[in-house]
Amino acid sequence: MVTATKTKVDQSGDLAVMRFEGDITSTSEEAVLGYYKKLSGDTKKILLDFSKVPYLNSSGIALVIQLLMAASKVPQKVVCFGLSAHFVKVFTMLGLAKYTTLEPDEAAARTAVG
């Protein structure tokens, strides 16, 4: 069963934390890109929290890639955390380390983003 993606954004100064909950699939465009586009223009650092995402398919990964590409043009620093070991491997195989850093938890992500 696919669960709709929910997104909560915590913004403080130039840092935004986008917290995803539920599956990220082709139906998650508003939850991923829509919320990204609504971030303050002052946002320089973004943390993507995948700790409550049980499933991420190829369409969902494509949405994350679109977000990372858009952020790289601004430029904004993006750090992902909370990915399962499987998705850390997938993100690494896809070469996403060029656009983001993968960290195990929020504390490490906050340190990595500077």
Summary of the structure (lengths in Angstrom):
residues: 114
radius of gyration: 12.7
end to end distance: 37.8
largest distance: 37.8
contacts: 356
relative contact order: 0.18
helix: 42%
strand: 28%
